[in-house]
């Protein structure tokens, strides 16, 4: 599926605080914890628990949420399909949408029981 400017804009205007409880509920139903959710979000965005809570209380949009984030340098290693979209095929001009899908992919892997060390991607050392 192709991302459109309208789809990107719609996601950009969504309030992060309204979606966070949905992420959390999904994880708790699958035996994971809020601490693990926060760990995944911190890895991707650089937000510690206090900053994350501040953004939730401010009711920031996903656009603001990701503009202020310090996206992990290994985020490009997040690949796969989320909601019918192949992450690595989302054009860079749809930055908010792509970053949102990064986060959703990490949360999806967490919900499916993947080990945290696999979720928090590391560059593979060059094999010589």
N, C-alpha and C positions, 0 to 999 in steps of 0.2 A: 504494500500500500504506500501511497505517496502522501507526504505531509503537505498541507496547503498553508498559505499565509493566514487564512481564517482559523484553521485548527490551531496553529501556533499562537495566534492572538487569544483565542478562547482559553487555552491552557495558561497563558501568561497572566490573564486577568483572574484566574481562580485564586481563592484565598487558601494559603498553605494550612492555616489552622483548621479549616473545615475538612481537609483531606487527612491530616495527621491521625485523627482518631480511627479512620477507616484502615489506615496502614496498621495501626496498633492492634485493632480488633482482629484483623486477619492473622497477625503473627501470634497473638495470644491463643486464638483458636487452634493454632498449629503447634502449640507448646513452646513458643519462643517468648522472650521477655522485652519489656520496654527498654531495658538497658542495652539489649542487643540492637534494637532499632536505632537507638541514639548512637551506638558505636558505628553502625553502618552510615548513618547520616553524617556523623563527624568525619569519618574517613573520606566521604565524597566531597563534603562542603567545607570542612575545617571548623564548623561550628561546634563549640563545646556546649555542655548542657545548659549553662546560663544564657548564652547567646541564642540557642535554639528556643528556650522558654520566652525570651524577650521578643523574638520574631513571631512566636505564636500569639503572645499577648497583644502585639501591635497589629495582628491580623494582616500581615503583609501578603502581597500577591506572590505567585510563583516567580514572576518576572523580577521583583525586588529580592526575593529569597535567593535566586541564583545570581543576580547582579552583585550582591554583597558577598557571595561565597568565594572561597579560595578552592576551586575545584582541584581535586587530587591529580597530580601529573600522570597517574596510571589509569585515569578514568577511560582513556581511549581503549583500554584492554577489555572494557565491558562490551560484550557482543551478544547477539542472540535476538530473539523475537519477543516483543512485549506488545500486547493488544494488537497483534497483527502487523506491527511495524518492525522491520529489521533495523536495529539500532545503528549499525555501522553504515546503513544506506540513507539515514536521515541527513539531509543537506545541512551544512554548517550555518547557513543563513537562518535556519529554524533552531537557533541555539537554545532557547528556553525549552522547547519541546524535547530536544535531544537530551538535555540535562535531566529533565523530568523523567524521561524513559530510562536514563541511567539509574536514577534512584529507584524507580519501580522495579527494574531488573534485579537490583541488589536485594530489595525487600522480597521479591518473588523467590529468589534463591534461598533467602533466610527462611521463609515460610515453608519451603520444600525440604528443609532439613540439611541444606548444604553446610559444610564446616566453615566457620568464620575465616580461617586462614585462606580458604579458596575464594570466598566472597571478596575479601579485601585484597585485590589483585596486586601482585608484585611482578616486576619485569623479570623475565627469565634471563639468567646470565648467559652471555654469548658462549656457545660451546665451540672450543677451538681444538 
